[in-house]
Every structure is written in structure tokens, then in C-alpha cells.
Amino acid sequence: LGFAAVALLDLCRQRHHCSQPEQHRAERQARVAAKLGLTADQQSKLKDLFRSTREQRQSVLTSATLTNDQKAAQLKQIRENAKTQLSTILTPDQLQKVSQMRRGHHMRGMHKQG
């Protein structure tokens, strides 16, 4: 479960150099939603989860009062919380599909580098 949860989060938050990042994010999320067969309720819950996670991460990363070790610990906790929430939103089959999609993405990236 852990890998699948992180994989979905990574798929949906990957940064691409784009002049319209919000539009690109929406298009990417729509593609992932279609591949996973997400319901409207799941899409809404995931959108809220990703927005919250993104805001929490940004807050930690821009903090001037936290040490790097504290930031790392808080980012880890944010990831763990997101994984837990994700497992309540997606079905086991959808989590498996996310894992497969993630592995395929990594394989394509490895071919580009080689």
C-alpha cells in the first residue's frame, strides 16, 4: 500500500516545465482519473487531499524557523498522513493500478536516460 499511495501522489504532483501549470495539472489529473476509473466522489476527495498536502508541504518548505531535520520529519509525516487518507479513498484494485502506472513511468524515464 505504501508504494502505491506515494506513486499516485507523485503521478499527480509531478512538475513539468509548462507555461500554465494549473492547466497541465488538471489535464494530468483527468488522465489519471480516467485510467483508474475514479468516481466523481473519489476525484473530489483526491483533489482536496492533494491540495491540502501541497499546502502543508509548501508551508514546511518555506518555514524560516524549522531546521532541515525538522522539515524532513514534518514532510515524512505529511506523506504518511496522505498515504493513510489515500487508502481510504481508492479501492485495492485502483491502488494496484497506480503502482503499475508508476512502475511504467519509471521504466520510460530510464530509457530516456540510457
Beta strands, then each sheet from edge to edge (+ up, - down):
end
